[in-house]
């Protein structure tokens, strides 16, 4: 039987960097919605930002009032837009890069919410990329800034740097063994950090995925935020790897049987509901991490493959892949067939 994979990449799934900004000479979106000329001013904001980013990357502009419910659901599932953006659809828009690693939301809670996504863990690189976007926009339109409070935002929790640095972590061992709630969450709170579910505030930790990010943006520099989040992630990863070894040593054949059963279900079922899929997928990920399965690869590419599969098998994405909307049971059948094919193609073998 293969040993536990003690690699950072088997824990750290992805990195997200986000900046909140507002323009000095325009009402914030909350007040803008109450203005008789809201749509005219909102369109001017969208035009200015689109022009500023034209030389940075290729973006598709989505004016939310013109986006279909199906497309809206798809963008939400891919974390490219927020529910607040949808609620402000009369004035809101999004600029999304062709590779979907950059999303700039306009007239959401703030005039600008810049987001950069990447696989794996690399806070400095993600920050460097998002500051390039930020500089391009600020050259065209001055941001609302105060010497005492920093960047001014609609919500006081974003004052200061306006920076949220988030890392998605796969934490089945510390989660299932109680270390997450008993030790990690209290320590994160002490450091001014938080752990949320995979889809942000209010979402559960489906699939043993957690977003670790900073809560505090005022009174700390961008460099301090990156350092605090980075050190916390390093520590959590080491705790997860240690708990995986303990989990495997104590779990015996019962744990191995449970995780192998997940593989059996995913490669043989004919109906697969979304929540069951996420549970079974987490078990399969854990089985790979514990060395119960091998995939013929030296690295941890399976992490990206399974992460992309999880996104692809959400309802709106299934409808997109199918080319037409499906009823709930039809989606479950489509998901089962798609997952069977995808996982069989990985050519996993049980040790």
Legacy VTK file of the C-alpha trace (Angstrom):
# vtk DataFile Version 3.0
C-alpha trace
ASCII
DATASET POLYDATA
POINTS 351 float
0.000 0.000 0.000
1.364 3.445 -0.911
2.258 5.928 1.806
0.325 9.069 2.631
1.119 11.804 0.103
2.879 14.390 2.235
2.757 17.141 -0.344
1.576 20.715 0.098
-0.287 20.470 -3.215
-2.528 17.672 -1.933
-3.979 20.149 0.580
-3.833 23.605 -1.041
-6.374 23.633 -3.880
-6.448 27.238 -5.081
-5.692 30.882 -4.281
-7.994 33.875 -4.690
-7.089 37.541 -4.330
-9.798 40.207 -4.107
-9.732 44.009 -3.912
-12.673 46.287 -3.061
-12.576 49.798 -4.521
-14.829 52.819 -5.082
-14.464 55.929 -7.211
-14.105 59.283 -5.515
-16.623 61.221 -7.609
-19.549 58.762 -7.801
-22.165 57.707 -5.211
-21.537 54.208 -3.826
-23.808 51.575 -5.446
-26.241 51.497 -2.498
-26.953 55.197 -2.907
-26.640 55.055 -6.670
-29.618 52.695 -6.845
-31.764 55.404 -5.265
-30.757 58.026 -7.836
-33.076 58.911 -10.717
-30.090 58.773 -13.064
-28.661 55.551 -11.604
-28.421 53.635 -14.869
-26.676 56.466 -16.690
-24.053 56.841 -13.967
-23.637 53.066 -13.684
-23.044 52.760 -17.428
-20.409 55.487 -17.204
-18.607 53.557 -14.466
-18.730 50.369 -16.551
-17.437 52.202 -19.617
-14.510 53.732 -17.721
-13.419 50.420 -16.192
-13.797 48.473 -19.435
-11.647 51.053 -21.228
-9.017 50.948 -18.458
-8.715 47.155 -18.679
-8.760 46.915 -22.482
-4.978 46.651 -22.647
-4.626 44.255 -19.705
-6.437 41.157 -21.005
-9.350 40.068 -23.188
-12.579 40.453 -21.231
-16.213 39.628 -21.890
-18.635 42.214 -20.543
-21.785 40.912 -18.843
-24.346 43.629 -18.086
-26.405 41.778 -15.526
-29.775 43.238 -16.561
-29.264 41.546 -19.940
-27.879 38.218 -18.674
-30.243 35.233 -18.769
-31.084 33.309 -15.580
-29.247 30.273 -16.993
-26.051 32.235 -17.665
-26.353 33.952 -14.267
-26.550 30.580 -12.498
-23.522 29.358 -14.445
-21.419 32.374 -13.454
-22.490 32.008 -9.821
-21.525 28.336 -9.760
-18.095 29.177 -11.120
-17.647 31.857 -8.406
-17.157 34.516 -11.095
-19.958 36.723 -9.767
-21.713 37.156 -6.422
-25.330 37.150 -5.327
-24.982 40.825 -4.407
-24.081 41.545 -8.029
-27.239 39.736 -9.152
-29.369 41.667 -6.660
-28.040 44.918 -8.148
-28.676 43.742 -11.704
-30.281 47.049 -12.734
-26.862 48.759 -12.538
-24.310 45.943 -12.171
-21.973 44.237 -14.626
-18.946 41.937 -14.729
-15.816 41.811 -16.850
-14.504 38.240 -17.074
-11.300 37.176 -18.786
-11.414 34.502 -21.488
-9.624 31.976 -19.235
-11.899 32.878 -16.290
-9.026 33.588 -13.914
-9.945 37.279 -13.627
-13.369 38.606 -12.690
-14.051 42.305 -12.145
-17.503 42.921 -10.669
-18.901 46.414 -11.187
-21.495 48.177 -9.053
-21.909 45.296 -6.650
-21.562 46.371 -2.998
-18.695 48.603 -4.185
-18.001 50.148 -7.579
-15.230 47.630 -8.240
-14.544 44.142 -6.888
-11.409 42.784 -8.571
-10.799 39.034 -8.305
-7.930 36.830 -9.442
-8.027 33.013 -9.202
-5.271 30.443 -9.616
-4.689 26.758 -8.932
-2.449 25.896 -6.009
-0.946 28.166 -3.387
0.940 31.306 -4.405
-0.134 34.449 -2.580
2.677 36.712 -3.901
1.954 35.841 -7.530
-1.789 36.329 -7.105
-1.221 39.666 -5.385
1.160 40.833 -8.099
-1.419 40.048 -10.768
-4.281 41.812 -9.036
-2.232 44.925 -8.318
-1.608 45.171 -12.073
-5.379 45.320 -12.596
-5.759 47.797 -9.775
-3.070 50.096 -11.163
-4.632 50.052 -14.642
-8.016 51.120 -13.259
-6.668 53.765 -10.868
-4.732 55.435 -13.690
-8.044 56.244 -15.377
-10.282 57.019 -12.409
-9.138 58.073 -8.893
-10.231 55.790 -6.059
-11.951 57.060 -2.912
-9.133 57.162 -0.343
-8.690 58.643 3.113
-5.362 59.159 4.887
-6.738 57.672 8.116
-9.077 54.954 6.852
-7.380 53.963 3.595
-9.569 52.854 0.683
-13.199 53.736 1.392
-15.712 50.931 0.974
-19.430 50.374 1.462
-18.847 47.867 4.279
-16.552 48.953 7.152
-14.929 45.492 7.234
-13.253 46.285 3.893
-11.809 49.666 4.883
-8.052 50.086 4.706
-6.401 47.901 2.102
-9.673 46.471 0.789
-7.721 43.235 0.317
-9.019 39.708 0.883
-6.446 36.962 0.424
-8.099 33.519 0.348
-6.732 30.002 0.016
-8.965 26.983 -0.614
-7.802 23.969 1.405
-8.858 20.317 1.280
-8.979 19.371 4.972
-10.686 16.005 5.434
-8.499 14.795 8.310
-8.619 17.857 10.591
-12.300 18.322 9.759
-13.466 14.771 10.393
-11.271 14.320 13.472
-12.545 17.488 15.137
-9.275 19.416 15.011
-10.825 22.071 12.767
-13.472 23.221 15.237
-11.476 22.449 18.383
-8.136 24.051 17.507
-7.858 25.660 14.076
-10.948 27.898 13.956
-10.302 29.520 17.390
-6.682 30.188 16.423
-7.716 31.705 13.089
-10.128 34.029 14.885
-7.335 35.109 17.249
-5.189 36.008 14.228
-7.961 37.999 12.534
-8.626 35.240 9.998
-11.640 33.093 9.184
-12.503 29.744 7.621
-15.585 29.531 5.397
-17.079 26.922 3.144
-16.048 26.508 -0.477
-18.546 29.105 -1.708
-17.869 31.809 0.862
-19.846 33.271 3.732
-22.829 31.195 4.775
-21.866 28.104 2.758
-21.126 24.790 4.396
-17.806 22.991 4.085
-19.050 20.617 1.385
-16.447 18.158 0.236
-14.169 19.027 3.206
-13.159 22.246 1.428
-12.486 25.413 3.424
-11.552 28.960 2.408
-9.039 30.507 4.789
-8.844 34.298 4.471
-8.196 37.506 6.394
-11.035 39.319 8.140
-9.054 42.437 9.039
-8.165 44.964 6.328
-7.833 48.160 8.378
-4.627 48.942 10.267
-2.562 46.319 8.471
-0.590 46.549 5.243
-1.021 44.320 2.206
2.345 42.683 3.010
1.200 41.908 6.551
-2.030 40.354 5.291
-0.158 38.099 2.862
2.296 37.109 5.605
-0.383 36.300 8.201
-2.495 34.284 5.763
0.563 32.510 4.348
1.873 31.463 7.766
-1.564 30.263 8.834
-1.953 28.178 5.679
1.513 26.661 6.176
0.567 25.663 9.717
-2.831 24.222 8.733
-1.280 22.191 5.920
1.226 20.630 8.323
-1.568 19.812 10.784
-3.640 18.245 8.008
-0.744 16.083 6.809
-0.040 14.929 10.379
-3.704 14.093 10.981
-3.859 12.169 7.698
-1.056 9.904 8.926
-2.855 9.375 12.235
-6.154 8.815 10.442
-4.655 6.135 8.228
-2.864 4.415 11.098
-6.009 4.320 13.259
-8.605 3.799 10.535
-7.452 0.385 9.407
-9.445 -1.654 6.948
-12.732 0.080 7.871
-11.459 3.444 6.601
-9.974 1.871 3.502
-13.257 0.075 2.812
-15.258 3.321 3.134
-13.011 5.208 0.714
-12.880 2.339 -1.778
-16.674 2.142 -1.686
-16.760 5.794 -2.790
-14.702 4.843 -5.835
-17.067 1.953 -6.502
-20.156 4.174 -6.352
-18.665 6.906 -8.535
-17.620 4.454 -11.231
-20.783 2.340 -11.248
-23.817 4.413 -10.219
-26.527 5.387 -12.672
-28.077 8.239 -10.640
-25.927 10.649 -8.657
-27.416 13.536 -6.649
-25.147 16.553 -6.141
-24.651 16.326 -2.379
-23.876 12.614 -2.528
-21.453 13.320 -5.378
-19.564 15.874 -3.274
-19.363 13.468 -0.311
-18.138 10.593 -2.454
-15.709 12.847 -4.291
-14.224 13.999 -0.969
-13.772 10.344 0.009
-12.062 9.639 -3.305
-9.733 12.636 -2.830
-8.917 11.392 0.655
-8.264 7.878 -0.654
-5.787 9.305 -3.156
-4.155 11.446 -0.458
-3.806 8.445 1.863
-2.309 6.302 -0.869
-5.196 3.849 -1.176
-5.306 4.609 -4.919
-2.592 5.401 -7.406
-3.112 7.265 -10.660
0.163 6.665 -12.474
1.211 10.293 -11.998
4.133 11.487 -9.921
2.554 14.812 -8.944
-0.834 15.850 -7.618
-2.528 16.712 -10.910
-5.517 14.703 -9.693
-6.337 17.575 -7.330
-6.973 19.939 -10.248
-8.835 17.259 -12.201
-11.219 16.504 -9.345
-11.655 20.193 -8.508
-12.668 20.927 -12.103
-14.988 17.914 -12.052
-16.718 19.250 -8.918
-17.415 22.572 -10.653
-18.515 20.933 -13.906
-21.100 18.782 -12.113
-23.081 21.632 -10.562
-26.617 22.051 -12.004
-26.130 25.062 -14.306
-22.853 23.656 -15.614
-24.548 20.352 -16.395
-27.220 22.192 -18.378
-24.469 24.008 -20.299
-22.670 20.752 -21.074
-25.925 19.118 -22.140
-26.881 22.056 -24.332
-30.365 22.324 -22.831
-31.980 22.393 -19.355
-32.566 19.049 -17.637
-34.997 18.030 -14.906
-33.543 17.022 -11.527
-33.477 13.263 -12.160
-32.124 13.790 -15.673
-29.323 15.856 -14.158
-28.585 13.069 -11.698
-28.351 10.585 -14.567
-26.140 12.943 -16.604
-23.894 13.534 -13.576
-23.525 9.804 -12.951
-22.521 9.073 -16.559
-20.152 12.038 -16.802
-18.448 11.215 -13.492
-18.101 7.520 -14.383
-16.359 8.437 -17.613
-14.113 11.080 -16.035
-12.928 8.934 -13.134
-12.419 5.823 -15.248
-10.264 7.953 -17.556
-7.983 8.717 -14.593
-7.054 4.989 -14.556
-6.884 4.719 -10.800
-5.781 1.470 -9.232
-6.323 0.326 -5.645
-3.220 -0.723 -3.751
LINES 1 352
351 0 1 2 3 4 5 6 7 8 9 10 11 12 13 14 15 16 17 18 19 20 21 22 23 24 25 26 27 28 29 30 31 32 33 34 35 36 37 38 39 40 41 42 43 44 45 46 47 48 49 50 51 52 53 54 55 56 57 58 59 60 61 62 63 64 65 66 67 68 69 70 71 72 73 74 75 76 77 78 79 80 81 82 83 84 85 86 87 88 89 90 91 92 93 94 95 96 97 98 99 100 101 102 103 104 105 106 107 108 109 110 111 112 113 114 115 116 117 118 119 120 121 122 123 124 125 126 127 128 129 130 131 132 133 134 135 136 137 138 139 140 141 142 143 144 145 146 147 148 149 150 151 152 153 154 155 156 157 158 159 160 161 162 163 164 165 166 167 168 169 170 171 172 173 174 175 176 177 178 179 180 181 182 183 184 185 186 187 188 189 190 191 192 193 194 195 196 197 198 199 200 201 202 203 204 205 206 207 208 209 210 211 212 213 214 215 216 217 218 219 220 221 222 223 224 225 226 227 228 229 230 231 232 233 234 235 236 237 238 239 240 241 242 243 244 245 246 247 248 249 250 251 252 253 254 255 256 257 258 259 260 261 262 263 264 265 266 267 268 269 270 271 272 273 274 275 276 277 278 279 280 281 282 283 284 285 286 287 288 289 290 291 292 293 294 295 296 297 298 299 300 301 302 303 304 305 306 307 308 309 310 311 312 313 314 315 316 317 318 319 320 321 322 323 324 325 326 327 328 329 330 331 332 333 334 335 336 337 338 339 340 341 342 343 344 345 346 347 348 349 350
